[in-house]
């Protein structure tokens, strides 16, 4: 019964995905440059999974996405991370953005109909950097009819393959922290966009996580939404903030589910072993299923409630708890498998190493602690 509801959700919503992933060993795909996994995302994982039915997508909810991401993470960690970047972007845009970003509806329709894939350009891998701060800026050109985009984002998953990007941007002419916005890049092959090798690790190389650099790219005003600008700046500000809240909360949930899948694959290897301690097995199951149910619970809240800082903070709490459950389950699994299995089985070592990466995705540890304290640690008694 392990991973049963995750398997059912995957078979119902993306029925071809599991079968194609099982055609090759996990290690072979994880060591690739990601081209094959990207095509699987396009063709079997359905980029329109979380796009509304009114726009031609499947309109899947976040609870279903949690189950699918966990299952995919157990088969292909890199693909689960790639899907996280795309699916949390489409989910946020679908739920939150209105006419403040003029091309949103058309873009999401194209995602569903033409199987286009987003990469997500928000937080930098810089200690202490705020997830909503940006090293990419947008300024009006001299004639005032287009925006000029400069700066870079690294790492940016699927840099080399994505069709589209949603990028957090700064407005250097605005009044500080509030002067941020969103950019939809609808031509990732434009001359003023560079894809620069960056990824420094031998794990998750198939995610194609490199630097996305903008060298004076000119884009239409329809592709940009900036606070303090536009015909209705208050409405634009609200739309951007809602998009950020939905994006932040759904990202925490999807990325945690993806890495929970990685830990679940390691647990499955432990369950299949002949001489595994039954106490360890049951405790591993308790850790992982507790984490899964917590993720489904917060996903259901995000699906059904108005976006808020409290939901983001709760999603961060759950993600942190999932990370702790993964660590405890992994330690038990590796000890139960034994030293020789760890030394001789490349998959065991790879899964253990990858599962720990949940700790390094935005938000940073300091940001998570500050956000939880600011939002949740106030008594209303």
N, C-alpha and C positions, 0 to 999 in steps of 0.2 A: 504493500500500500504506500510505500515511501515515494514521495513526489507524484502521487496519483492525481490530485486535483490540478496540479501544475501541468501534468501530461494531458489531462482532459481539456483544459483551457487552450493549450497549444494546438491540440488536434482539432478543436472546434473552430478557432479563429485563424490559425495559420497552418492548415492541415498538411502541407508538403514540407514544412520546415524541419521537423525532427528527422524525417526519413533521409533528407539530403545531407544533414549533418552527420548521420551515422554511416555514411558511405566511405568516409575516410577517418583514420585515427585522429584524435584531438591534437596530438603533438605535431602532426604534419601541417595542419591548418594554422596552428598557433605560431609556427615558425615561418609562415609565408609573409609576403609583402602586403597581404590584405585584399588583393584584387578579387580573389575567388569569394571571400567572405562578403565583400561589398556587393557582388552580384547576387549572392544568396539573400542579402538584406533586401535588395531591389525586387527580386523575383519570387522568393518564397516567404520572406518575413513581412511582406506587405507594408510599404511606407505609409499607406493610408489607414493603418490600423487604428490610430487615434484621431483621425480627421472625422469631422461630423458627417453623418449620413446625408445631410442636406447638401454637402459639398462633394459627395461621391465616395466618401470613406466608409470604414466599418463602424466608426463611432464607438469603439471599445472603451470601457471604463478603466479607471486606474487599478481597481482590484484585479481585473483580468490581466492587465499589463504586469502587475506584480507576479502573478503566477507564471505567465509566459517568460518573463525575464529570469525568474529563478530556474525554470526548466532549461532555457537556452544557456544560461550560465553553467549548468551542469554538463553541457555538451560542447560548448565553445565559448570560453570566457571572453575572448576578443570580440566576438560577434555580439555578445550581451552588452558589452560596453559601447560598441558602435550603435546598437539599437537604443541604448539609454540616451545618447546624445540626440538622436533623431526624434525619438518618441516623446521625450519630455518637452522638446521644442514645439512639436506639432500640437501636443496636448495644451501647452500654455497659450499658444497663438489661437487655437481653436476655441478655448474657453474665455480668453480674456481680452484680446485685442478687438477694437471696433474700427470705425472708419478713420481713426487717428493715424493708422498706418495703411495707406490707401490700397496697397496691392495685396494685403493679407488674404482676402477671400479668394482672389484669383490664384495666388500662390498655393494655398492649401488645396484648391480644386486641381491644380496641376500636379501637386504631390500625389493626390489620390488617383488621378486618371493616367498620369504619365510615369508613375512610380519614381518620383524625384526624391532625393535624400538630402536632409539638412545636416550640416555640422553646426556645432554650437560654440560661439566665441564669447565667453564671458570671463570668468576669473582667470587670472594669471597664476602661474606656479611660483609665486613670490612670497616668502615669509612675511606675514603681517599685512598682506594686501587684502583689501576689502573686496568681496565678490562682486559688488556693484560698481567698484571703481574700474576704470578702463584705460588701457594704453592705446586705444584707437579713438581718434577724434574726427569730428565732422564740422567743416566750416563752409559757409556759402562761398561760391566762386565770385570773381570780380563782377560778373554780370548779374549775379543774384538768382540765377535760374536753376542751378544745380549745387549739390554738396560735393566737396572734395574730402575724401577719406584718406587719412594717414595713420600710421602706427601698425602694430602687429599684435597677434595673439599666439602664445605658445605655452604648453602644447595645445593643439587643436585637433581632436580626433577626426579622422577621415579627411585630413587636409588635401591629400592627393586625389581623392575620388569623388567627394561630395558635389552635388549639383547646385546646392544652395547653402547659404549660411545666415544664421541669426546672430548678430553681433551687438554686444553692449558697447555703447559709444559715449564719449564725453563731448560736451559743448564748451570749448574754451572761451567762448564769448559770453557765457552765462554767469550766474552768480554763485558758483561754487558747487557743493555736493549735490544740490538739487538739479543741476544742469546736466543731466545725463539723458540718454535716450536709447533707441533701438534702430538697427539697420538690417534690412533684408538685402542680402547680396543674391541677385538672381542670375548672375553670370560669373561662375567661379573660374572661368578661363579667360577673363578680361586681361588685357595687356598690362595693366597696372596692379595686378595681383601676383604675388610671388609665393611659391610653396618652397620653404627652406628646410632642409634636413635638420632635425632637432633631437628626436627621441634618443635619450642616452642609455636606454636599458635593453637587455636581451629578453625581457618578458613583455607580453602584450604588444609585440612588434606588429602584429597583423592589424592593429587598430589604425595604423598610419597616422600617428600622433606627432605631427611636425609643426612648424611655424607657418602661420598664415599672415602674410605681410602685405599691407596696402601702401603703395607708392604713389599717392596722389590720384587715386581712383575717383573719377567723377560719376555720380549717380543721380538719378532723378529725385526730386523732392518727394515723390510718392513712395520711395523706398526708405524714407527716414521719418522717425517721430522723435522730436526733441522737446523736453520740458522747457517751458517759458517761450515756446515758439508756436506758430500756427494760428489759425483763425480763432480757435477755442483752446487757449493754453491750459486752462484748468481741467478741461475734459481730456486733453492729451496727457497731462500729468497723471490723472487718475488711471487712464488706460495703461500707461507704462508701469505704474506701481502695481496694478493688478496682475499684469503679465509677469512682472518680477516675482510677485508672491506665489503665483501658481507655478512658475518655472522653478523657483527655489524649493518649494515643498515637494513637487512631483519628482524633481531630480534626486533629492535625498532618498525618496522611497524607491525609485527605479534602480539607482546605482546600488543601494543596499540589497535589493532583491537579486541583482545580477551576481554580486559577490556571495550572497547566500547560496546561490546555485553552485558556485565553485566549491564552497565548503560541503555542499550536499553530495557532489561527485566524490570528494575525498571520503565522506562518510559511507557512501555506497561501496567503495573499495574495501572499507573496513568491515561492513556488514557481510560482504561476500567471502571474507577470509574464513578459514576453517576453525581457527583456534582463538577467535576474538572473545574477550571477556564479556559476558552477558551484562554485567553491571555497567561497563563502559558503553556498550552498545545502547542501552536504554537511556543513559545520561546524554549521549550524543544526540539521540532522537529528541529528547526533551529540549535541549538547547536549540536545535535547529527548528523544531516545530513551534516553539515559543516565539522565536524570531519571526517565523513566517506568518503566524497569526497576528502578531503585533503590526507587521507591515500591512497586512490586509485590512486591519482595523483602521489605521490612520489613512490608508488609501480610500476607504469608504467615506471617511470624514471629508477628505479633500474633494472627493467626487460630489458630495451632497451639500457642502457648506460654502458660504461666501468666503472668498479668499481673505486671509488675515495673517497678521504676524503671529498670532497664537497658533494657527495651524502650521506655519513654518517651524516655529519653535518645537511643537509637538513632533513634527516629522524629524527634526534634528535629534530629539530625545530618542525616538525609536531607532533611527539610524545608528546612534551611538550604542544603544543596547544591542542591536544586531551585531555590531562589530565585536562587542564583548562576548556574545554567544558564539560567534564564529571562532574567536580565539580559544575559548574553552573547549569547543567541540573538536577543533583541529588538533589541539594538544592531546586530547584523549584518543583521537583516531590514529595519530602517528605513534603514540606509545603502544596502542593495541596492535597495530600492524607490525611494530618491531623495527629494530635498527637495520636488519638486513633488507627488509622490504623498502625502507626509506632510501638506503644506499643503492639498491639495484633497480628500483622502479622510477623512471624519469617522470612519469605522470604524477606520482605522489609528491616528489620534490617541487614540481612545477605548480601543482594545485595549492600546496602549502604557501609557496612564495606569492602567488597571485592573490590568494584570499586575503592576505594582509594589506593589499593595496587599497582596500576600502578606506583605511585611515588617512590616505593621502589625497583624496578628492576634496574639492571645496564642499562645504566650508572647512577652513582650517580648524584645528583643535581650539585655538584661542578664540576664533570667531564664534564657534559653536557654544563655548562656555559663556561668552559675553552675551550672545543672543538669548540663550536660555535664562540667564540671570536677569537680563533686562525685561523679558517678556513674561516669564513664568514665576519668578521668585518674589512675588508680591502677594501678601495675604489679603483676602477680601472678607475675612471673618468679621 
